């Protein structure tokens, strides 16, 4: 078996930020649990670009105040930059882990997932209320085996792939041989 099949691959962590009480919790768990794999995680809360603004609580409060005060031009300018950066990270990622709520719309996460799906990237989509609550549209978009009811199932799957226990689906995985990563 190959050890560390996913070493130095890149994973984007997509999920609700605006309407989330704890946007860091699942992302930090994934990064901690999968640290030994050598996967490079792109976290939209800790962007790697030199001139990025991280979307922390203070930044989100500032955006909310701008919206409340009808400062739409300035809000649009800031959000366009964030959108471009986040979609650029999706472009650069080899695969995505996304956490959604069936009850709370997350427009950025939806665009990131659909963007990655158009590129046929592997997507590990977690529906926080369970797979049975997954919106019907998602079942028409992603293969059913890419939809999960919990983050621990995703972590277990990725560990199996990384260890070589589980084969990757080469119709969706387009990763370089390790010497080119």
C-alpha positions as CSV (number, residue, x, y, z in Angstrom):
1,X,0.0,0.0,0.0
2,X,1.1,3.5,-0.7
3,X,1.5,5.7,2.3
4,X,0.5,9.3,2.2
5,X,-1.1,9.3,-1.3
6,X,-2.4,12.8,-0.5
7,X,0.8,14.3,0.7
8,X,1.2,17.9,-0.5
9,X,-2.2,17.9,-2.2
10,X,-4.4,20.9,-1.6
11,X,-7.9,20.9,0.0
12,X,-10.2,23.9,0.2
13,X,-12.5,24.0,3.3
14,X,-15.8,25.4,2.2
15,X,-18.6,26.3,4.6
16,X,-20.8,28.9,6.0
17,X,-19.1,31.9,7.6
18,X,-21.7,34.7,7.6
19,X,-24.4,32.8,9.5
20,X,-22.3,30.5,11.6
21,X,-21.6,30.7,15.3
22,X,-18.5,28.6,15.0
23,X,-17.0,28.7,11.5
24,X,-13.6,27.6,12.9
25,X,-14.6,24.5,14.8
26,X,-15.0,21.9,12.0
27,X,-12.2,23.4,10.0
28,X,-9.8,23.2,12.9
29,X,-10.9,19.7,13.6
30,X,-10.2,18.6,10.0
31,X,-6.8,20.2,9.9
32,X,-5.9,18.7,13.3
33,X,-7.2,15.2,12.5
34,X,-5.6,15.1,9.1
35,X,-2.3,16.8,9.9
36,X,-0.3,13.6,9.5
37,X,-1.4,13.2,5.9
38,X,0.6,16.2,4.7
39,X,-2.4,17.8,3.0
40,X,-2.2,21.5,2.5
41,X,-5.5,23.1,3.7
42,X,-6.8,26.3,2.2
43,X,-9.0,27.8,4.9
44,X,-11.0,30.9,3.9
45,X,-10.8,32.1,7.4
46,X,-7.0,32.2,7.1
47,X,-6.3,33.1,3.5
48,X,-2.8,32.5,2.2
49,X,-2.7,35.5,-0.1
50,X,-0.3,38.3,0.9
51,X,-3.0,41.1,0.9
52,X,-6.0,39.2,2.1
53,X,-8.3,40.2,4.9
54,X,-9.3,37.3,7.1
55,X,-13.0,36.9,7.8
56,X,-12.9,37.1,11.5
57,X,-15.7,38.2,13.8
58,X,-14.6,41.9,13.7
59,X,-14.5,41.9,9.9
60,X,-17.9,40.2,9.6
61,X,-19.4,42.8,12.1
62,X,-17.9,45.6,9.9
63,X,-19.6,44.1,6.8
64,X,-22.9,43.7,8.6
65,X,-22.7,47.4,9.7
66,X,-22.0,48.5,6.2
67,X,-25.0,46.6,4.9
68,X,-27.2,48.0,7.7
69,X,-26.0,51.5,6.9
70,X,-26.6,51.0,3.1
71,X,-22.9,51.3,2.2
72,X,-23.5,49.0,-0.7
73,X,-20.7,50.2,-3.0
74,X,-18.0,49.7,-0.4
75,X,-19.5,46.4,0.7
76,X,-19.6,45.2,-2.9
77,X,-16.0,46.2,-3.4
78,X,-14.8,44.2,-0.3
79,X,-17.0,41.2,-1.1
80,X,-15.8,41.0,-4.7
81,X,-12.2,40.7,-3.5
82,X,-13.2,38.0,-1.1
83,X,-15.1,36.1,-3.7
84,X,-12.2,36.3,-6.2
85,X,-9.8,35.0,-3.6
86,X,-12.0,32.2,-2.4
87,X,-12.8,31.0,-5.9
88,X,-9.1,31.2,-6.8
89,X,-8.4,28.8,-3.9
90,X,-11.1,26.5,-5.2
91,X,-9.3,26.6,-8.6
92,X,-6.0,25.7,-6.9
93,X,-7.4,22.9,-4.7
94,X,-7.2,19.3,-5.6
95,X,-10.4,18.5,-3.6
96,X,-12.9,20.2,-1.3
97,X,-14.4,19.4,2.0
98,X,-17.6,21.4,2.4
99,X,-20.0,21.6,5.3
100,X,-23.5,22.9,4.7
101,X,-26.7,23.3,6.6
102,X,-29.9,22.2,4.8
103,X,-31.7,24.9,6.7
104,X,-29.4,27.9,6.2
105,X,-28.5,29.3,2.8
106,X,-24.8,29.9,2.2
107,X,-24.4,31.5,-1.1
108,X,-20.6,31.5,-1.1
109,X,-20.4,27.8,-0.2
110,X,-22.9,26.9,-2.8
111,X,-20.9,28.7,-5.5
112,X,-17.7,27.1,-4.4
113,X,-19.2,23.6,-4.4
114,X,-20.8,24.1,-7.8
115,X,-17.6,25.7,-9.2
116,X,-15.5,22.7,-8.0
117,X,-18.1,20.3,-9.4
118,X,-17.9,21.8,-12.8
119,X,-14.2,21.1,-12.7
120,X,-15.0,17.5,-11.6
121,X,-13.0,17.9,-8.4
122,X,-13.7,15.4,-5.6
123,X,-16.0,17.0,-3.1
124,X,-16.7,15.7,0.4
125,X,-20.0,17.4,1.2
126,X,-21.2,17.2,4.8
127,X,-24.9,18.0,5.5
128,X,-24.9,19.0,9.2
129,X,-28.4,17.7,9.7
130,X,-27.5,14.4,8.2
131,X,-27.4,13.0,4.7
132,X,-31.2,12.4,4.8
133,X,-31.7,16.1,5.0
134,X,-29.6,16.9,2.0
135,X,-31.4,19.2,-0.5
136,X,-32.7,17.3,-3.5
137,X,-30.8,19.6,-5.9
138,X,-27.5,18.4,-4.4
139,X,-28.4,14.8,-5.2
140,X,-28.8,15.9,-8.9
141,X,-25.4,17.6,-8.7
142,X,-23.0,15.3,-6.9
143,X,-22.5,11.6,-6.8
144,X,-24.3,10.2,-3.7
145,X,-21.1,8.8,-2.4
146,X,-19.7,12.3,-2.0
147,X,-22.5,13.3,0.4
148,X,-21.9,12.6,4.1
149,X,-23.9,13.0,7.3
150,X,-20.9,13.8,9.5
151,X,-17.4,15.2,9.3
152,X,-15.9,12.1,11.1
153,X,-17.0,10.0,8.1
154,X,-15.1,12.3,5.7
155,X,-12.0,12.2,7.9
156,X,-12.1,8.4,7.9
157,X,-12.5,8.3,4.1
158,X,-9.6,10.7,3.5
159,X,-7.4,8.7,5.9
160,X,-8.2,5.5,3.9
161,X,-7.3,7.2,0.7
162,X,-4.1,8.6,2.1
163,X,-3.0,5.2,3.4
164,X,-3.8,3.5,0.1
165,X,-6.5,1.4,1.7
166,X,-9.1,3.0,-0.6
167,X,-8.5,3.7,-4.3
168,X,-9.1,7.2,-5.6
169,X,-11.6,7.7,-8.4
170,X,-9.5,8.9,-11.2
171,X,-12.5,10.3,-13.1
172,X,-12.6,13.0,-10.4
173,X,-9.2,13.0,-8.8
174,X,-6.7,14.8,-11.0
175,X,-3.6,15.0,-8.7
176,X,-0.1,15.2,-9.8
177,X,2.4,12.5,-9.0
178,X,4.1,13.5,-5.8
179,X,7.4,14.7,-7.5
180,X,5.3,17.4,-9.3
181,X,3.4,18.7,-6.3
